[in-house]
Amino acid sequence: MLCLAVTEWRRKRMAISRLVIFGCAMAAPPVATGLYLWHAGVFEKFWFWTFTYARAYVSEVPLSEAPTLFAGTFLPLVTQNAHSGFWRAPDSFDCGT
């Protein structure tokens, strides 16, 4: 019984440590980007355009109208460009090598 308790405790501890590592790995790119932008002196502009302006822009249209507006703009765009080859996969993925 003691052996089982120790084994389960180790598994939980390992699971928690894996979750912590995973969480840190997920947070690293946005944190690094934020630090880079802050160091470059443009973090305030980034925050404004990414969050402040976006929140104000999104609140202009009610969520209930979003699917209709999306279908009304995206579907014609796709059908207009369907014949241009923009949506097709390339014939080959050869990079010239």
PDB file as gemmi writes it, atoms N, CA and C in Angstrom:
CRYST1    1.000    1.000    1.000  90.00  90.00  90.00 P 1                      
ATOM      1  N   MET A   1       0.820  -1.185   0.000  1.00  0.00           N  
ATOM      2  CA  MET A   1       0.000   0.000   0.000  1.00  0.00           C  
ATOM      3  C   MET A   1       0.874   1.262   0.000  1.00  0.00           C  
ATOM      4  N   LEU A   2       1.917   1.248   0.780  1.00  0.00           N  
ATOM      5  CA  LEU A   2       2.824   2.384   0.843  1.00  0.00           C  
ATOM      6  C   LEU A   2       3.510   2.595  -0.503  1.00  0.00           C  
ATOM      7  N   CYS A   3       3.891   1.480  -1.128  1.00  0.00           N  
ATOM      8  CA  CYS A   3       4.535   1.558  -2.448  1.00  0.00           C  
ATOM      9  C   CYS A   3       3.586   2.186  -3.465  1.00  0.00           C  
ATOM     10  N   LEU A   4       2.326   1.793  -3.444  1.00  0.00           N  
ATOM     11  CA  LEU A   4       1.325   2.349  -4.350  1.00  0.00           C  
ATOM     12  C   LEU A   4       1.139   3.846  -4.091  1.00  0.00           C  
ATOM     13  N   ALA A   5       1.102   4.224  -2.823  1.00  0.00           N  
ATOM     14  CA  ALA A   5       0.943   5.640  -2.474  1.00  0.00           C  
ATOM     15  C   ALA A   5       2.123   6.463  -2.976  1.00  0.00           C  
ATOM     16  N   VAL A   6       3.327   5.948  -2.822  1.00  0.00           N  
ATOM     17  CA  VAL A   6       4.520   6.661  -3.285  1.00  0.00           C  
ATOM     18  C   VAL A   6       4.521   6.777  -4.803  1.00  0.00           C  
ATOM     19  N   THR A   7       4.152   5.686  -5.475  1.00  0.00           N  
ATOM     20  CA  THR A   7       4.119   5.693  -6.943  1.00  0.00           C  
ATOM     21  C   THR A   7       3.106   6.713  -7.455  1.00  0.00           C  
ATOM     22  N   GLU A   8       1.915   6.712  -6.867  1.00  0.00           N  
ATOM     23  CA  GLU A   8       0.886   7.669  -7.286  1.00  0.00           C  
ATOM     24  C   GLU A   8       1.315   9.099  -6.995  1.00  0.00           C  
ATOM     25  N   TRP A   9       1.970   9.337  -5.865  1.00  0.00           N  
ATOM     26  CA  TRP A   9       2.440  10.672  -5.533  1.00  0.00           C  
ATOM     27  C   TRP A   9       3.473  11.138  -6.550  1.00  0.00           C  
ATOM     28  N   ARG A  10       4.358  10.224  -6.951  1.00  0.00           N  
ATOM     29  CA  ARG A  10       5.376  10.571  -7.956  1.00  0.00           C  
ATOM     30  C   ARG A  10       4.723  10.889  -9.289  1.00  0.00           C  
ATOM     31  N   ARG A  11       3.704  10.120  -9.665  1.00  0.00           N  
ATOM     32  CA  ARG A  11       3.003  10.384 -10.934  1.00  0.00           C  
ATOM     33  C   ARG A  11       2.339  11.752 -10.906  1.00  0.00           C  
ATOM     34  N   LYS A  12       1.683  12.070  -9.794  1.00  0.00           N  
ATOM     35  CA  LYS A  12       1.037  13.380  -9.688  1.00  0.00           C  
ATOM     36  C   LYS A  12       2.058  14.496  -9.736  1.00  0.00           C  
ATOM     37  N   ARG A  13       3.171  14.295  -9.029  1.00  0.00           N  
ATOM     38  CA  ARG A  13       4.222  15.307  -9.037  1.00  0.00           C  
ATOM     39  C   ARG A  13       4.792  15.470 -10.434  1.00  0.00           C  
ATOM     40  N   MET A  14       4.961  14.347 -11.152  1.00  0.00           N  
ATOM     41  CA  MET A  14       5.478  14.411 -12.513  1.00  0.00           C  
ATOM     42  C   MET A  14       4.457  15.087 -13.429  1.00  0.00           C  
ATOM     43  N   ALA A  15       3.187  14.784 -13.239  1.00  0.00           N  
ATOM     44  CA  ALA A  15       2.153  15.412 -14.053  1.00  0.00           C  
ATOM     45  C   ALA A  15       2.110  16.911 -13.807  1.00  0.00           C  
ATOM     46  N   ILE A  16       2.220  17.321 -12.564  1.00  0.00           N  
ATOM     47  CA  ILE A  16       2.218  18.748 -12.246  1.00  0.00           C  
ATOM     48  C   ILE A  16       3.438  19.424 -12.838  1.00  0.00           C  
ATOM     49  N   SER A  17       4.598  18.790 -12.739  1.00  0.00           N  
ATOM     50  CA  SER A  17       5.798  19.403 -13.308  1.00  0.00           C  
ATOM     51  C   SER A  17       5.694  19.492 -14.824  1.00  0.00           C  
ATOM     52  N   ARG A  18       5.095  18.490 -15.453  1.00  0.00           N  
ATOM     53  CA  ARG A  18       4.901  18.558 -16.908  1.00  0.00           C  
ATOM     54  C   ARG A  18       3.950  19.686 -17.287  1.00  0.00           C  
ATOM     55  N   LEU A  19       2.880  19.874 -16.505  1.00  0.00           N  
ATOM     56  CA  LEU A  19       1.959  20.975 -16.774  1.00  0.00           C  
ATOM     57  C   LEU A  19       2.636  22.329 -16.601  1.00  0.00           C  
ATOM     58  N   VAL A  20       3.487  22.441 -15.606  1.00  0.00           N  
ATOM     59  CA  VAL A  20       4.218  23.696 -15.391  1.00  0.00           C  
ATOM     60  C   VAL A  20       5.161  23.955 -16.560  1.00  0.00           C  
ATOM     61  N   ILE A  21       5.872  22.940 -16.995  1.00  0.00           N  
ATOM     62  CA  ILE A  21       6.782  23.087 -18.138  1.00  0.00           C  
ATOM     63  C   ILE A  21       5.998  23.455 -19.396  1.00  0.00           C  
ATOM     64  N   PHE A  22       4.870  22.787 -19.610  1.00  0.00           N  
ATOM     65  CA  PHE A  22       4.039  23.072 -20.774  1.00  0.00           C  
ATOM     66  C   PHE A  22       3.518  24.507 -20.729  1.00  0.00           C  
ATOM     67  N   GLY A  23       3.056  24.945 -19.560  1.00  0.00           N  
ATOM     68  CA  GLY A  23       2.565  26.308 -19.419  1.00  0.00           C  
ATOM     69  C   GLY A  23       3.653  27.342 -19.677  1.00  0.00           C  
ATOM     70  N   CYS A  24       4.838  27.087 -19.177  1.00  0.00           N  
ATOM     71  CA  CYS A  24       5.963  28.002 -19.425  1.00  0.00           C  
ATOM     72  C   CYS A  24       6.327  28.032 -20.901  1.00  0.00           C  
ATOM     73  N   ALA A  25       6.285  26.868 -21.541  1.00  0.00           N  
ATOM     74  CA  ALA A  25       6.599  26.810 -22.974  1.00  0.00           C  
ATOM     75  C   ALA A  25       5.556  27.555 -23.793  1.00  0.00           C  
ATOM     76  N   MET A  26       4.301  27.496 -23.361  1.00  0.00           N  
ATOM     77  CA  MET A  26       3.257  28.238 -24.074  1.00  0.00           C  
ATOM     78  C   MET A  26       3.394  29.740 -23.864  1.00  0.00           C  
ATOM     79  N   ALA A  27       3.803  30.138 -22.690  1.00  0.00           N  
ATOM     80  CA  ALA A  27       3.894  31.560 -22.374  1.00  0.00           C  
ATOM     81  C   ALA A  27       5.163  32.205 -22.931  1.00  0.00           C  
ATOM     82  N   ALA A  28       6.173  31.420 -23.214  1.00  0.00           N  
ATOM     83  CA  ALA A  28       7.464  31.979 -23.625  1.00  0.00           C  
ATOM     84  C   ALA A  28       7.390  32.838 -24.892  1.00  0.00           C  
ATOM     85  N   PRO A  29       6.769  32.393 -25.999  1.00  0.00           N  
ATOM     86  CA  PRO A  29       6.752  33.247 -27.199  1.00  0.00           C  
ATOM     87  C   PRO A  29       6.043  34.585 -27.004  1.00  0.00           C  
ATOM     88  N   PRO A  30       4.830  34.631 -26.412  1.00  0.00           N  
ATOM     89  CA  PRO A  30       4.218  35.951 -26.217  1.00  0.00           C  
ATOM     90  C   PRO A  30       4.999  36.851 -25.256  1.00  0.00           C  
ATOM     91  N   VAL A  31       5.563  36.259 -24.220  1.00  0.00           N  
ATOM     92  CA  VAL A  31       6.361  37.051 -23.280  1.00  0.00           C  
ATOM     93  C   VAL A  31       7.609  37.584 -23.977  1.00  0.00           C  
ATOM     94  N   ALA A  32       8.267  36.739 -24.754  1.00  0.00           N  
ATOM     95  CA  ALA A  32       9.462  37.182 -25.480  1.00  0.00           C  
ATOM     96  C   ALA A  32       9.117  38.271 -26.491  1.00  0.00           C  
ATOM     97  N   THR A  33       7.993  38.127 -27.166  1.00  0.00           N  
ATOM     98  CA  THR A  33       7.564  39.155 -28.121  1.00  0.00           C  
ATOM     99  C   THR A  33       7.265  40.466 -27.407  1.00  0.00           C  
ATOM    100  N   GLY A  34       6.565  40.376 -26.277  1.00  0.00           N  
ATOM    101  CA  GLY A  34       6.270  41.582 -25.505  1.00  0.00           C  
ATOM    102  C   GLY A  34       7.527  42.275 -25.015  1.00  0.00           C  
ATOM    103  N   LEU A  35       8.484  41.496 -24.541  1.00  0.00           N  
ATOM    104  CA  LEU A  35       9.748  42.085 -24.088  1.00  0.00           C  
ATOM    105  C   LEU A  35      10.506  42.733 -25.245  1.00  0.00           C  
ATOM    106  N   TYR A  36      10.482  42.094 -26.397  1.00  0.00           N  
ATOM    107  CA  TYR A  36      11.158  42.658 -27.569  1.00  0.00           C  
ATOM    108  C   TYR A  36      10.508  43.986 -27.974  1.00  0.00           C  
ATOM    109  N   LEU A  37       9.169  43.995 -28.006  1.00  0.00           N  
ATOM    110  CA  LEU A  37       8.465  45.224 -28.377  1.00  0.00           C  
ATOM    111  C   LEU A  37       8.682  46.324 -27.343  1.00  0.00           C  
ATOM    112  N   TRP A  38       8.703  45.950 -26.069  1.00  0.00           N  
ATOM    113  CA  TRP A  38       8.966  46.925 -25.016  1.00  0.00           C  
ATOM    114  C   TRP A  38      10.375  47.497 -25.173  1.00  0.00           C  
ATOM    115  N   HIS A  39      11.341  46.631 -25.445  1.00  0.00           N  
ATOM    116  CA  HIS A  39      12.728  47.075 -25.620  1.00  0.00           C  
ATOM    117  C   HIS A  39      12.852  47.991 -26.833  1.00  0.00           C  
ATOM    118  N   ALA A  40      12.058  47.710 -27.877  1.00  0.00           N  
ATOM    119  CA  ALA A  40      12.093  48.548 -29.075  1.00  0.00           C  
ATOM    120  C   ALA A  40      11.321  49.851 -28.892  1.00  0.00           C  
ATOM    121  N   GLY A  41      10.576  49.962 -27.794  1.00  0.00           N  
ATOM    122  CA  GLY A  41       9.852  51.196 -27.516  1.00  0.00           C  
ATOM    123  C   GLY A  41       8.510  51.306 -28.212  1.00  0.00           C  
ATOM    124  N   VAL A  42       7.955  50.198 -28.681  1.00  0.00           N  
ATOM    125  CA  VAL A  42       6.690  50.248 -29.413  1.00  0.00           C  
ATOM    126  C   VAL A  42       5.603  49.408 -28.747  1.00  0.00           C  
ATOM    127  N   PHE A  43       5.825  49.006 -27.499  1.00  0.00           N  
ATOM    128  CA  PHE A  43       4.832  48.148 -26.841  1.00  0.00           C  
ATOM    129  C   PHE A  43       3.499  48.863 -26.671  1.00  0.00           C  
ATOM    130  N   GLU A  44       3.501  50.161 -26.369  1.00  0.00           N  
ATOM    131  CA  GLU A  44       2.250  50.895 -26.191  1.00  0.00           C  
ATOM    132  C   GLU A  44       1.447  50.932 -27.485  1.00  0.00           C  
ATOM    133  N   LYS A  45       2.127  51.130 -28.613  1.00  0.00           N  
ATOM    134  CA  LYS A  45       1.425  51.101 -29.908  1.00  0.00           C  
ATOM    135  C   LYS A  45       0.893  49.708 -30.193  1.00  0.00           C  
ATOM    136  N   PHE A  46       1.670  48.694 -29.913  1.00  0.00           N  
ATOM    137  CA  PHE A  46       1.222  47.313 -30.095  1.00  0.00           C  
ATOM    138  C   PHE A  46      -0.022  47.049 -29.262  1.00  0.00           C  
ATOM    139  N   TRP A  47      -0.006  47.457 -28.004  1.00  0.00           N  
ATOM    140  CA  TRP A  47      -1.149  47.219 -27.122  1.00  0.00           C  
ATOM    141  C   TRP A  47      -2.390  47.957 -27.632  1.00  0.00           C  
ATOM    142  N   PHE A  48      -2.170  49.203 -28.092  1.00  0.00           N  
ATOM    143  CA  PHE A  48      -3.303  49.975 -28.601  1.00  0.00           C  
ATOM    144  C   PHE A  48      -3.928  49.288 -29.800  1.00  0.00           C  
ATOM    145  N   TRP A  49      -3.142  48.964 -30.829  1.00  0.00           N  
ATOM    146  CA  TRP A  49      -3.701  48.387 -32.054  1.00  0.00           C  
ATOM    147  C   TRP A  49      -4.199  46.962 -31.857  1.00  0.00           C  
ATOM    148  N   THR A  50      -3.576  46.204 -30.965  1.00  0.00           N  
ATOM    149  CA  THR A  50      -3.956  44.809 -30.792  1.00  0.00           C  
ATOM    150  C   THR A  50      -5.148  44.646 -29.865  1.00  0.00           C  
ATOM    151  N   PHE A  51      -5.242  45.435 -28.831  1.00  0.00           N  
ATOM    152  CA  PHE A  51      -6.295  45.221 -27.834  1.00  0.00           C  
ATOM    153  C   PHE A  51      -7.286  46.382 -27.754  1.00  0.00           C  
ATOM    154  N   THR A  52      -6.804  47.595 -27.552  1.00  0.00           N  
ATOM    155  CA  THR A  52      -7.703  48.732 -27.352  1.00  0.00           C  
ATOM    156  C   THR A  52      -8.528  49.024 -28.597  1.00  0.00           C  
ATOM    157  N   TYR A  53      -7.869  49.205 -29.740  1.00  0.00           N  
ATOM    158  CA  TYR A  53      -8.582  49.502 -30.978  1.00  0.00           C  
ATOM    159  C   TYR A  53      -9.433  48.318 -31.420  1.00  0.00           C  
ATOM    160  N   ALA A  54      -8.902  47.113 -31.276  1.00  0.00           N  
ATOM    161  CA  ALA A  54      -9.651  45.929 -31.675  1.00  0.00           C  
ATOM    162  C   ALA A  54     -10.931  45.785 -30.858  1.00  0.00           C  
ATOM    163  N   ARG A  55     -10.865  46.058 -29.563  1.00  0.00           N  
ATOM    164  CA  ARG A  55     -12.060  45.973 -28.712  1.00  0.00           C  
ATOM    165  C   ARG A  55     -13.104  46.996 -29.163  1.00  0.00           C  
ATOM    166  N   ALA A  56     -12.670  48.210 -29.484  1.00  0.00           N  
ATOM    167  CA  ALA A  56     -13.607  49.227 -29.948  1.00  0.00           C  
ATOM    168  C   ALA A  56     -14.170  48.860 -31.318  1.00  0.00           C  
ATOM    169  N   TYR A  57     -13.344  48.309 -32.180  1.00  0.00           N  
ATOM    170  CA  TYR A  57     -13.785  47.932 -33.528  1.00  0.00           C  
ATOM    171  C   TYR A  57     -14.777  46.784 -33.477  1.00  0.00           C  
ATOM    172  N   VAL A  58     -14.513  45.803 -32.645  1.00  0.00           N  
ATOM    173  CA  VAL A  58     -15.390  44.640 -32.536  1.00  0.00           C  
ATOM    174  C   VAL A  58     -16.742  45.032 -31.963  1.00  0.00           C  
ATOM    175  N   SER A  59     -16.772  46.000 -31.073  1.00  0.00           N  
ATOM    176  CA  SER A  59     -18.043  46.391 -30.464  1.00  0.00           C  
ATOM    177  C   SER A  59     -18.939  47.174 -31.418  1.00  0.00           C  
ATOM    178  N   GLU A  60     -18.456  47.521 -32.607  1.00  0.00           N  
ATOM    179  CA  GLU A  60     -19.267  48.236 -33.587  1.00  0.00           C  
ATOM    180  C   GLU A  60     -20.364  47.350 -34.176  1.00  0.00           C  
ATOM    181  N   VAL A  61     -20.112  46.062 -34.289  1.00  0.00           N  
ATOM    182  CA  VAL A  61     -21.057  45.129 -34.910  1.00  0.00           C  
ATOM    183  C   VAL A  61     -21.515  44.125 -33.856  1.00  0.00           C  
ATOM    184  N   PRO A  62     -22.824  43.953 -33.698  1.00  0.00           N  
ATOM    185  CA  PRO A  62     -23.287  42.940 -32.746  1.00  0.00           C  
ATOM    186  C   PRO A  62     -22.874  41.537 -33.202  1.00  0.00           C  
ATOM    187  N   LEU A  63     -22.604  40.687 -32.241  1.00  0.00           N  
ATOM    188  CA  LEU A  63     -22.166  39.327 -32.539  1.00  0.00           C  
ATOM    189  C   LEU A  63     -23.208  38.564 -33.353  1.00  0.00           C  
ATOM    190  N   SER A  64     -24.464  38.876 -33.170  1.00  0.00           N  
ATOM    191  CA  SER A  64     -25.519  38.180 -33.908  1.00  0.00           C  
ATOM    192  C   SER A  64     -25.463  38.478 -35.402  1.00  0.00           C  
ATOM    193  N   GLU A  65     -24.896  39.614 -35.805  1.00  0.00           N  
ATOM    194  CA  GLU A  65     -24.792  39.970 -37.222  1.00  0.00           C  
ATOM    195  C   GLU A  65     -23.494  39.494 -37.863  1.00  0.00           C  
ATOM    196  N   ALA A  66     -22.550  39.018 -37.071  1.00  0.00           N  
ATOM    197  CA  ALA A  66     -21.235  38.645 -37.589  1.00  0.00           C  
ATOM    198  C   ALA A  66     -21.294  37.537 -38.642  1.00  0.00           C  
ATOM    199  N   PRO A  67     -22.034  36.432 -38.446  1.00  0.00           N  
ATOM    200  CA  PRO A  67     -22.055  35.395 -39.487  1.00  0.00           C  
ATOM    201  C   PRO A  67     -22.594  35.901 -40.821  1.00  0.00           C  
ATOM    202  N   THR A  68     -23.611  36.748 -40.784  1.00  0.00           N  
ATOM    203  CA  THR A  68     -24.178  37.288 -42.021  1.00  0.00           C  
ATOM    204  C   THR A  68     -23.161  38.171 -42.732  1.00  0.00           C  
ATOM    205  N   LEU A  69     -22.504  39.028 -41.980  1.00  0.00           N  
ATOM    206  CA  LEU A  69     -21.488  39.899 -42.584  1.00  0.00           C  
ATOM    207  C   LEU A  69     -20.307  39.101 -43.116  1.00  0.00           C  
ATOM    208  N   PHE A  70     -19.898  38.074 -42.382  1.00  0.00           N  
ATOM    209  CA  PHE A  70     -18.796  37.231 -42.835  1.00  0.00           C  
ATOM    210  C   PHE A  70     -19.153  36.538 -44.145  1.00  0.00           C  
ATOM    211  N   ALA A  71     -20.326  35.935 -44.196  1.00  0.00           N  
ATOM    212  CA  ALA A  71     -20.751  35.238 -45.414  1.00  0.00           C  
ATOM    213  C   ALA A  71     -20.908  36.212 -46.573  1.00  0.00           C  
ATOM    214  N   GLY A  72     -21.377  37.417 -46.284  1.00  0.00           N  
ATOM    215  CA  GLY A  72     -21.586  38.407 -47.335  1.00  0.00           C  
ATOM    216  C   GLY A  72     -20.304  38.965 -47.912  1.00  0.00           C  
ATOM    217  N   THR A  73     -19.208  38.891 -47.183  1.00  0.00           N  
ATOM    218  CA  THR A  73     -17.942  39.424 -47.696  1.00  0.00           C  
ATOM    219  C   THR A  73     -16.950  38.335 -48.076  1.00  0.00           C  
ATOM    220  N   PHE A  74     -16.890  37.267 -47.300  1.00  0.00           N  
ATOM    221  CA  PHE A  74     -15.885  36.241 -47.551  1.00  0.00           C  
ATOM    222  C   PHE A  74     -16.258  35.337 -48.727  1.00  0.00           C  
ATOM    223  N   LEU A  75     -17.494  34.909 -48.769  1.00  0.00           N  
ATOM    224  CA  LEU A  75     -17.893  33.994 -49.853  1.00  0.00           C  
ATOM    225  C   LEU A  75     -17.753  34.623 -51.234  1.00  0.00           C  
ATOM    226  N   PRO A  76     -18.174  35.875 -51.457  1.00  0.00           N  
ATOM    227  CA  PRO A  76     -17.913  36.467 -52.777  1.00  0.00           C  
ATOM    228  C   PRO A  76     -16.418  36.592 -53.088  1.00  0.00           C  
ATOM    229  N   LEU A  77     -15.623  36.862 -52.095  1.00  0.00           N  
ATOM    230  CA  LEU A  77     -14.176  36.947 -52.299  1.00  0.00           C  
ATOM    231  C   LEU A  77     -13.621  35.614 -52.775  1.00  0.00           C  
ATOM    232  N   VAL A  78     -14.069  34.539 -52.154  1.00  0.00           N  
ATOM    233  CA  VAL A  78     -13.589  33.210 -52.532  1.00  0.00           C  
ATOM    234  C   VAL A  78     -14.061  32.850 -53.935  1.00  0.00           C  
ATOM    235  N   THR A  79     -15.313  33.116 -54.237  1.00  0.00           N  
ATOM    236  CA  THR A  79     -15.827  32.741 -55.561  1.00  0.00           C  
ATOM    237  C   THR A  79     -15.216  33.600 -56.663  1.00  0.00           C  
ATOM    238  N   GLN A  80     -14.911  34.851 -56.391  1.00  0.00           N  
ATOM    239  CA  GLN A  80     -14.284  35.704 -57.402  1.00  0.00           C  
ATOM    240  C   GLN A  80     -12.865  35.251 -57.711  1.00  0.00           C  
ATOM    241  N   ASN A  81     -12.184  34.772 -56.698  1.00  0.00           N  
ATOM    242  CA  ASN A  81     -10.792  34.366 -56.883  1.00  0.00           C  
ATOM    243  C   ASN A  81     -10.625  32.872 -57.125  1.00  0.00           C  
ATOM    244  N   ALA A  82     -11.713  32.142 -57.228  1.00  0.00           N  
ATOM    245  CA  ALA A  82     -11.613  30.693 -57.406  1.00  0.00           C  
ATOM    246  C   ALA A  82     -10.974  30.336 -58.737  1.00  0.00           C  
ATOM    247  N   HIS A  83     -11.196  31.143 -59.752  1.00  0.00           N  
ATOM    248  CA  HIS A  83     -10.669  30.825 -61.078  1.00  0.00           C  
ATOM    249  C   HIS A  83      -9.270  31.359 -61.302  1.00  0.00           C  
ATOM    250  N   SER A  84      -8.799  32.203 -60.400  1.00  0.00           N  
ATOM    251  CA  SER A  84      -7.472  32.785 -60.582  1.00  0.00           C  
ATOM    252  C   SER A  84      -6.360  31.846 -60.159  1.00  0.00           C  
ATOM    253  N   GLY A  85      -6.700  30.773 -59.477  1.00  0.00           N  
ATOM    254  CA  GLY A  85      -5.682  29.840 -59.034  1.00  0.00           C  
ATOM    255  C   GLY A  85      -5.109  30.169 -57.674  1.00  0.00           C  
ATOM    256  N   PHE A  86      -5.623  31.214 -57.061  1.00  0.00           N  
ATOM    257  CA  PHE A  86      -5.106  31.619 -55.760  1.00  0.00           C  
ATOM    258  C   PHE A  86      -5.334  30.547 -54.711  1.00  0.00           C  
ATOM    259  N   TRP A  87      -6.452  29.830 -54.782  1.00  0.00           N  
ATOM    260  CA  TRP A  87      -6.815  28.838 -53.779  1.00  0.00           C  
ATOM    261  C   TRP A  87      -6.308  27.447 -54.118  1.00  0.00           C  
ATOM    262  N   ARG A  88      -5.691  27.282 -55.267  1.00  0.00           N  
ATOM    263  CA  ARG A  88      -5.193  25.965 -55.642  1.00  0.00           C  
ATOM    264  C   ARG A  88      -3.838  25.701 -55.017  1.00  0.00           C  
ATOM    265  N   ALA A  89      -3.559  24.421 -54.812  1.00  0.00           N  
ATOM    266  CA  ALA A  89      -2.229  24.036 -54.352  1.00  0.00           C  
ATOM    267  C   ALA A  89      -1.286  24.149 -55.545  1.00  0.00           C  
ATOM    268  N   PRO A  90      -0.042  24.462 -55.309  1.00  0.00           N  
ATOM    269  CA  PRO A  90       0.913  24.509 -56.420  1.00  0.00           C  
ATOM    270  C   PRO A  90       1.077  23.132 -57.047  1.00  0.00           C  
ATOM    271  N   ASP A  91       1.462  23.128 -58.316  1.00  0.00           N  
ATOM    272  CA  ASP A  91       1.621  21.862 -59.019  1.00  0.00           C  
ATOM    273  C   ASP A  91       2.733  21.024 -58.406  1.00  0.00           C  
ATOM    274  N   SER A  92       3.752  21.671 -57.935  1.00  0.00           N  
ATOM    275  CA  SER A  92       4.815  20.949 -57.264  1.00  0.00           C  
ATOM    276  C   SER A  92       5.386  21.850 -56.164  1.00  0.00           C  
ATOM    277  N   PHE A  93       5.988  21.234 -55.210  1.00  0.00           N  
ATOM    278  CA  PHE A  93       6.588  21.972 -54.118  1.00  0.00           C  
ATOM    279  C   PHE A  93       8.105  22.027 -54.285  1.00  0.00           C  
ATOM    280  N   ASP A  94       8.576  21.899 -55.506  1.00  0.00           N  
ATOM    281  CA  ASP A  94       9.988  21.933 -55.790  1.00  0.00           C  
ATOM    282  C   ASP A  94      10.518  23.349 -55.591  1.00  0.00           C  
ATOM    283  N   CYS A  95      11.532  23.479 -54.823  1.00  0.00           N  
ATOM    284  CA  CYS A  95      12.118  24.796 -54.529  1.00  0.00           C  
ATOM    285  C   CYS A  95      13.269  25.118 -55.466  1.00  0.00           C  
ATOM    286  N   GLY A  96      13.333  24.439 -56.587  1.00  0.00           N  
ATOM    287  CA  GLY A  96      14.394  24.709 -57.540  1.00  0.00           C  
ATOM    288  C   GLY A  96      15.686  23.966 -57.263  1.00  0.00           C  
ATOM    289  N   THR A  97      15.617  22.954 -56.459  1.00  0.00           N  
ATOM    290  CA  THR A  97      16.830  22.199 -56.154  1.00  0.00           C  
ATOM    291  C   THR A  97      16.958  21.011 -57.067  1.00  0.00           C  
TER     292      THR A  97                                                      
END                                                                             
